[in-house]
């Protein structure tokens, strides 16, 4: 009886294998595998399994299985910090991450359930709604969990022209375009199967293969509808060919700039994540400033306004509370006639907590600007309100920043993204709409080790550059420090887990704004509306006529 109940509730093992195959293919599309092209076809096995399964509930389980395996396969590196720095046994660490992945896997489960329902009502043509439904569930994940890490679009971060649509609809428009080929493949295959069942077409196609086109006697009637299916297949081929030619072409032109405004000296200090006593801390601090001064000596005397940037790191500066550090920084900036930008914990006078801040000290030794981190890492830097009274934050209980402050870099203005904040397109949009000429990311991924997180985090910054058509300067503790231009090209990267420096320049932009900067997540909202309308239409169809046959 239990076996019969399991067969009724659980999907078939063959469809479960298809779901696992899809998850494995999508994992390969992301760093560090970087087989980005896999993402275009990865969902074909999953959608095929959903069509074969038929049941909405069992399809949800297939999608849930797919999502759990995918997120675990691309985010396993989350175990690195608890294993290496919290002494949590590795089985426990992996179990905790698995639980989180099971939660995130619900959203692909919702996708599969909705697709299954639409297939029941509209037949195989419901596959064409799959890209809309997928974007809806990724957008839903963003709103309910506060992040959208490894949205399918991010798999294309290092794939040239497939990034360009992000300037119009953000990373979720790229997700849509990545899913689109799979959505066309399945109804096309089913149409081809229907076409092959047409006796007249089969005879003609056989003659074409064996004797040549002139001997093929193609049907003159449209009674079986074969020309419709042939047209569909030809259209799919034409679209695929056109898109492939587009992807291998040159990237778009960069926005115009109005001359170089400032010089940036980026320090990648490679500060260790543990073992810092006071003496070691002092030595590492001195080392960073010595390296900066060595780079300054290489510049000409009539140099542009120059800013030295130190990344987020375990140094834990507290500029407001540390009088010795204030004097140390004042001496450095005035002696070298430079500005200094660094990460610091700064007091929030409203509640006694601290902000996770980026502080800029001008060449006169005085504070020039401060940005307080707005998007704090959930459960790491701040605990969401419902859980605040029952559990502590792992890193620190910071206050949320409230202002989109722009920092001066010569005549140019820059917006700051501290670590996890490079994941949020909304932040880049706000900066550019307020006049930012450049985005600067200060980050430390050292706690997560030499794992795929380094390139996955870099992928987020790539999309922020393309979405806003502003360069992103990544200054990191252990890597990947790099200059990302307006087209998403990663330039001059520093080797990871090594001390290094980079010298870049900043130009003032022409002030132009992309469609995404002006209108934000309009495309994600559109996909959400289309998905809901499809669901409503399916229930109306259910009340008015019998179900469509899948594949017809």
C-alpha positions in Angstrom: 0.0 0.0 0.0 2.8 2.4 0.8 4.4 1.5 -2.5 1.2 2.3 -4.3 0.9 5.6 -2.4 4.5 6.5 -3.3 3.9 5.8 -7.0 0.9 8.1 -6.8 2.7 11.0 -5.0 6.2 10.8 -6.4 7.3 11.4 -10.0 8.6 8.5 -12.0 12.3 7.6 -11.7 12.9 8.3 -15.4 11.5 11.8 -15.0 13.5 12.4 -11.8 16.6 11.4 -13.8 15.7 14.0 -16.5 15.3 16.6 -13.7 18.8 15.7 -12.3 20.2 15.9 -15.9 18.8 19.4 -16.3 20.3 20.5 -13.0 23.7 19.0 -13.9 23.7 20.8 -17.2 22.8 24.2 -15.6 25.5 23.7 -13.0 28.1 23.3 -15.8 27.0 26.7 -17.2 28.2 28.6 -14.1 31.7 29.3 -12.7 34.0 27.6 -12.3 32.9 25.3 -15.2 31.8 28.3 -17.4 30.2 26.2 -20.1 27.7 29.1 -20.5 26.1 27.6 -23.7 24.8 24.7 -21.6 22.3 27.1 -20.0 20.5 27.6 -23.3 19.4 23.9 -23.4 19.7 22.9 -19.7 15.9 23.2 -19.1 14.9 21.0 -22.0 15.2 17.8 -19.9 13.2 19.4 -17.0 10.4 20.7 -19.2 10.3 17.3 -21.0 10.0 15.6 -17.7 7.2 17.9 -16.7 5.3 17.2 -19.9 5.7 13.5 -19.5 4.7 13.5 -15.8 1.4 15.3 -16.4 0.6 15.9 -12.7 1.0 19.4 -11.3 2.0 18.1 -7.9 4.5 15.6 -9.2 5.9 18.3 -11.6 6.4 20.5 -8.6 8.5 17.8 -7.0 10.5 17.5 -10.2 11.2 21.2 -10.2 12.0 21.2 -6.5 14.5 18.3 -7.0 16.0 20.2 -9.9 16.3 23.5 -7.9 17.7 21.8 -4.8 20.5 20.1 -6.8 21.3 23.1 -8.9 21.6 25.5 -5.9 23.6 23.0 -4.0 25.9 22.3 -7.0 26.6 26.0 -7.5 26.6 27.3 -3.9 28.3 24.5 -2.0 31.1 27.0 -1.2 28.9 28.5 1.5 30.2 25.6 3.7 33.8 27.0 3.6 33.4 29.6 6.3 31.6 27.5 8.9 34.1 24.6 8.4 37.3 26.6 8.4 36.5 29.5 10.8 33.7 28.2 13.0 35.0 24.7 13.5 31.6 23.2 12.4 32.0 19.6 11.3 31.8 19.3 7.6 28.7 17.0 7.5 26.8 19.5 9.6 27.9 22.4 7.4 26.9 20.7 4.2 23.6 19.6 5.8 22.8 23.2 6.8 23.5 24.4 3.3 21.4 21.6 1.9 18.5 22.8 4.0 18.9 26.3 2.5 19.1 24.9 -1.0 15.9 22.9 -0.4 14.3 26.2 0.5 15.6 28.0 -2.6 14.6 24.9 -4.7 10.9 25.7 -4.1 11.0 28.4 -6.8 12.0 26.1 -9.7 9.3 23.8 -8.2 6.7 26.6 -8.6 7.9 27.0 -12.2 7.4 23.4 -13.0 4.0 23.3 -11.3 2.8 26.3 -13.3 4.2 24.9 -16.6 2.5 21.6 -15.9 -0.8 23.3 -15.3 -0.5 25.3 -18.5 0.4 22.3 -20.5 -2.8 20.6 -19.4 -4.9 23.5 -20.6 -3.1 24.6 -23.7 -1.1 21.6 -24.9 2.6 21.8 -26.0 2.3 25.4 -27.1 2.3 26.3 -23.4 6.1 25.7 -23.5 6.3 29.1 -25.2 5.2 30.6 -21.9 8.1 28.9 -20.0 10.5 31.9 -20.3 7.8 34.2 -18.8 7.1 31.8 -16.0 10.8 31.3 -15.3 11.5 35.0 -15.0 8.4 35.3 -12.7 9.7 32.7 -10.3 13.2 34.2 -10.3 11.7 37.6 -9.6 9.5 36.0 -6.9 12.7 34.5 -5.3 14.2 38.0 -5.2 11.3 39.5 -3.5 10.7 36.7 -0.9 14.4 35.9 0.0 16.1 39.3 -0.7 18.5 37.9 -3.3 18.6 36.3 -6.7 22.1 34.7 -6.6 22.8 32.6 -9.7 19.8 33.6 -11.6 20.1 31.9 -15.0 21.2 35.1 -16.7 24.4 35.3 -14.7 25.7 32.2 -16.5 26.2 34.5 -19.5 28.4 37.0 -17.7 31.6 36.1 -19.6 29.9 35.5 -22.9 30.2 38.8 -24.9 27.2 40.1 -26.7 24.6 38.0 -24.8 25.1 40.6 -22.0 23.8 43.5 -24.0 20.1 43.0 -23.3 20.8 43.7 -19.6 21.0 47.4 -20.5 17.3 47.2 -21.4 15.8 44.8 -18.9 18.5 43.8 -16.4 19.8 40.3 -15.7 16.3 38.8 -15.8 15.9 39.8 -19.4 19.0 37.7 -20.1 17.5 34.9 -18.1 14.4 35.1 -20.4 16.6 34.9 -23.5 18.6 32.0 -22.2 15.4 30.0 -21.5 13.9 30.9 -24.9 15.7 28.3 -27.0 14.5 25.5 -24.7 10.9 26.9 -25.0 11.1 26.7 -28.8 12.8 23.3 -29.0 10.1 21.2 -27.3 7.0 22.4 -29.2 9.1 22.2 -32.4 10.1 18.6 -31.7 6.5 17.7 -30.9 5.5 19.5 -34.1 8.1 17.5 -36.0 6.8 14.2 -34.6 3.3 15.2 -35.7 4.8 16.1 -39.2 6.5 12.8 -39.5 3.2 11.0 -38.9 1.9 12.7 -42.0 2.2 9.9 -44.7 2.5 12.3 -47.7 5.2 14.3 -46.0 7.1 11.2 -44.9 7.1 9.8 -48.5 8.3 13.2 -49.9 11.0 13.5 -47.3 12.2 10.0 -48.0 12.5 10.7 -51.7 14.3 13.9 -50.9 16.9 12.0 -48.9 17.3 9.1 -51.4 16.8 10.6 -54.8 17.1 14.4 -54.5 14.7 17.3 -54.3 13.2 17.0 -57.8 12.0 13.5 -57.2 10.2 14.4 -54.0 6.5 14.8 -54.6 5.4 17.2 -51.8 1.8 17.2 -50.7 -0.4 19.8 -52.3 -3.0 19.7 -49.6 -3.0 21.4 -46.2 -5.5 19.0 -44.8 -3.0 17.5 -42.3 -1.6 20.9 -41.6 2.0 19.9 -42.5 2.9 23.3 -44.0 2.2 24.9 -40.6 4.7 22.7 -38.9 7.3 23.1 -41.6 6.9 26.9 -41.3 7.4 26.6 -37.5 10.6 24.5 -37.8 12.0 26.9 -40.5 11.2 29.9 -38.2 12.9 28.3 -35.2 16.0 27.6 -37.3 16.1 31.2 -38.7 15.7 32.7 -35.2 18.5 30.4 -33.8 20.8 31.2 -36.7 20.2 35.0 -36.4 20.8 34.9 -32.6 24.0 32.9 -33.0 25.3 35.4 -35.6 24.4 38.2 -33.2 26.3 36.6 -30.3 29.6 36.2 -32.2 29.5 39.8 -33.5 31.3 42.8 -32.0 30.0 44.2 -28.8 28.3 47.6 -28.8 30.1 50.9 -28.5 30.9 52.3 -25.1 29.2 55.6 -24.1 31.1 58.8 -24.8 33.2 60.3 -22.0 34.5 63.9 -21.5 38.1 63.2 -20.5 40.0 61.6 -17.6 38.9 63.0 -14.2 40.9 61.0 -11.6 43.4 58.2 -11.0 42.6 55.2 -8.8 45.2 53.1 -7.0 43.5 49.8 -6.0 45.2 47.7 -3.3 44.6 44.0 -3.1 46.3 43.3 0.3 45.5 39.6 0.7 44.9 40.0 4.5 44.4 36.6 6.1 41.0 35.8 7.5 42.3 34.7 10.9 45.2 34.9 13.3 45.3 38.7 13.5 46.7 39.9 16.8 47.5 43.6 17.5 51.1 43.4 16.2 50.1 41.5 13.1 47.3 44.0 12.5 49.8 46.9 12.7 52.2 45.3 10.3 49.5 44.6 7.8 48.2 48.1 8.0 51.7 49.6 7.4 52.2 47.2 4.5 49.1 48.4 2.7 50.1 52.1 3.0 53.7 51.3 2.0 52.5 49.6 -1.1 50.2 52.5 -1.9 53.1 55.0 -1.5 55.3 52.9 -3.8 52.6 53.2 -6.5 52.3 56.9 -5.9 56.0 57.4 -6.5 55.6 56.0 -10.0 53.1 58.7 -11.0 54.2 62.0 -12.5 54.3 65.2 -10.3 51.4 66.8 -12.2 49.1 63.8 -11.8 45.4 63.9 -11.8 43.4 63.9 -8.5 44.3 60.5 -7.0 42.4 58.2 -4.7 43.9 55.1 -3.0 41.3 52.5 -2.3 41.6 49.8 0.3 39.0 47.0 0.1 36.7 45.4 2.7 38.9 43.1 4.7 39.4 41.7 8.3 41.3 44.8 9.3 38.0 46.3 10.8 38.9 50.0 10.8 36.8 52.2 13.0 37.7 55.7 11.9 35.3 57.7 14.2 36.3 55.8 17.4 40.1 55.4 16.7 42.0 58.7 17.2 45.3 57.1 16.4 44.0 55.8 13.1 42.6 59.3 12.3 46.0 60.8 12.8 47.7 58.0 10.8 45.3 58.5 7.9 45.6 62.3 8.0 49.4 62.1 7.8 49.2 59.7 4.8 46.8 61.8 2.8 48.4 65.2 3.4 51.9 63.9 2.9 51.0 62.3 -0.5 48.3 64.8 -1.6 45.9 62.0 -2.2 42.4 60.9 -1.1 41.9 57.6 0.7 38.8 55.4 0.6 38.5 52.5 3.0 35.9 50.2 4.7 35.1 51.2 8.3 32.6 50.6 11.1 31.0 53.9 11.8 28.5 54.7 14.6 24.8 55.1 14.0 23.7 57.9 16.5 20.1 56.9 16.3 20.4 53.4 17.9 23.9 52.9 19.2 24.7 50.3 16.5 27.3 50.7 13.7 27.1 51.1 10.0 29.2 49.1 7.6 30.6 52.1 5.8 33.0 53.3 3.1 34.8 56.4 4.4 36.7 58.9 2.1 39.4 61.1 3.6 40.4 64.0 1.3 43.9 65.2 0.5 43.5 67.8 3.3 43.2 65.0 5.8 39.6 65.6 6.6 36.6 63.4 6.0 35.2 64.1 2.5 32.3 61.6 2.3 30.8 58.5 3.8 28.5 55.9 2.4 26.7 53.5 4.7 25.9 50.0 3.3 22.2 49.7 2.5 21.9 46.1 1.4 23.3 44.1 4.4 23.9 40.4 4.1 21.0 38.6 5.7 21.9 36.8 8.9 25.6 37.8 8.4 25.5 41.6 8.9 21.9 42.0 10.1 19.1 39.7 11.1 15.7 40.2 9.4 13.1 41.7 11.7 11.1 38.5 12.2 14.2 36.7 13.5 16.0 39.6 15.2 14.9 38.6 18.8 15.7 34.9 18.4 19.1 34.7 16.7 22.3 36.7 16.4 24.0 37.9 13.2 27.2 35.9 12.3 29.4 38.8 11.5 27.8 41.8 13.3 24.5 43.4 13.8 24.9 46.6 11.7 22.4 49.4 11.0 21.0 49.7 7.5 22.2 52.7 5.5 19.6 55.1 4.3 21.3 57.4 1.7 22.6 56.8 -1.8 25.7 59.0 -1.2 27.9 59.7 -4.2 31.7 60.2 -3.5 33.9 62.6 -5.4 36.7 61.5 -7.7 38.1 64.6 -9.2 35.3 66.0 -11.4 33.6 62.6 -11.5 31.2 61.1 -9.0 31.2 57.4 -7.9 28.7 55.1 -6.2 30.0 52.6 -3.7 28.9 48.9 -3.5 30.2 47.1 -0.4 30.6 43.4 -1.1 27.2 41.7 -1.4 25.7 44.9 -2.7 27.1 44.3 -6.2 24.3 41.7 -6.5 21.6 44.4 -6.6 20.8 46.1 -9.9 18.6 48.6 -8.0 21.6 50.1 -6.2 23.5 50.7 -9.5 20.3 52.2 -11.0 20.0 54.7 -8.1 23.6 55.8 -8.3 23.5 56.4 -12.0 20.1 58.2 -11.9 21.7 60.5 -9.3 24.7 61.3 -11.5 27.3 58.6 -10.9 30.0 58.3 -13.5 31.5 55.1 -12.1 30.6 52.3 -9.7 33.2 51.1 -7.2 32.9 47.7 -5.4 34.9 47.1 -2.2 34.7 43.4 -1.3 36.2 40.6 0.7 35.4 37.0 -0.4 38.3 35.6 1.6 36.0 33.9 4.1 34.6 31.7 1.4 38.0 30.4 0.2 39.4 29.8 -3.3 36.1 28.5 -4.6 33.7 29.4 -7.5 32.3 32.3 -5.4 35.1 34.5 -6.7 33.9 34.3 -10.3 30.3 34.1 -9.4 30.6 37.4 -7.5 32.5 38.9 -10.4 29.6 37.9 -12.7 27.3 40.1 -10.6 29.6 43.1 -11.1 29.8 42.5 -14.8 26.0 42.8 -15.1 26.0 46.0 -13.0 28.4 47.5 -15.5 26.3 46.5 -18.5 23.0 47.5 -16.9 24.1 51.0 -16.2 26.8 51.5 -19.0 29.2 52.6 -16.3 32.6 51.0 -15.5 32.8 49.0 -12.3 36.1 49.1 -10.4 36.4 46.0 -8.2 38.8 46.4 -5.3 39.0 43.2 -3.3 41.0 41.7 -0.5 41.8 38.3 -2.1 40.3 38.7 -5.6 39.1 39.2 -8.2 40.3 42.8 -8.4 39.5 44.0 -11.9 38.3 46.9 -14.1 35.1 46.1 -15.8 34.2 48.4 -18.7 30.8 49.5 -19.8 30.4 46.6 -22.1 31.1 44.0 -19.3 34.6 43.2 -20.4 36.8 42.2 -17.5 40.1 44.0 -17.9 43.4 43.9 -16.0 42.4 41.3 -13.3 44.8 40.7 -10.5 45.7 37.1 -9.6 43.7 35.7 -6.6 45.1 35.2 -3.1 48.2 37.4 -3.9 49.1 40.9 -2.8 48.8 43.1 -5.8 48.0 46.7 -7.0 46.3 48.2 -10.0 46.3 51.7 -11.3 43.3 52.9 -13.3 41.7 56.1 -14.4 38.2 57.4 -14.1 36.4 59.5 -16.8 33.4 61.7 -16.5 30.5 60.1 -18.4 28.2 61.9 -20.8 25.3 61.5 -18.3 23.3 59.1 -20.6 21.1 56.6 -18.9 20.2 53.1 -20.1 16.6 51.9 -20.5 17.1 49.7 -17.4 18.4 52.7 -15.3 15.3 54.7 -16.3 12.7 52.0 -15.9 14.2 49.3 -13.7 12.7 45.8 -13.5 9.9 46.6 -15.9 10.6 43.3 -17.8 10.4 41.2 -14.7 7.1 42.8 -13.9 5.9 42.2 -17.4 6.7 38.5 -17.2 4.9 38.3 -13.8 1.8 39.9 -15.4 1.9 37.5 -18.4 2.3 34.5 -16.1 -0.7 35.5 -14.0 -2.7 36.2 -17.1 -1.8 32.8 -18.5 -3.0 31.1 -15.3 -6.2 33.1 -15.3 -6.8 32.2 -18.9 -6.2 28.5 -18.2 -8.9 28.5 -15.6 -11.3 30.3 -18.0 -10.5 27.7 -20.7 -11.0 24.9 -18.2 -14.5 26.1 -17.5 -15.4 26.6 -21.2 -13.9 23.6 -23.1 -12.2 20.3 -22.7 -8.4 20.1 -22.1 -6.0 20.4 -25.0 -3.9 17.4 -25.9 -0.2 17.9 -25.3 1.8 17.7 -28.5 -1.2 18.8 -30.6 
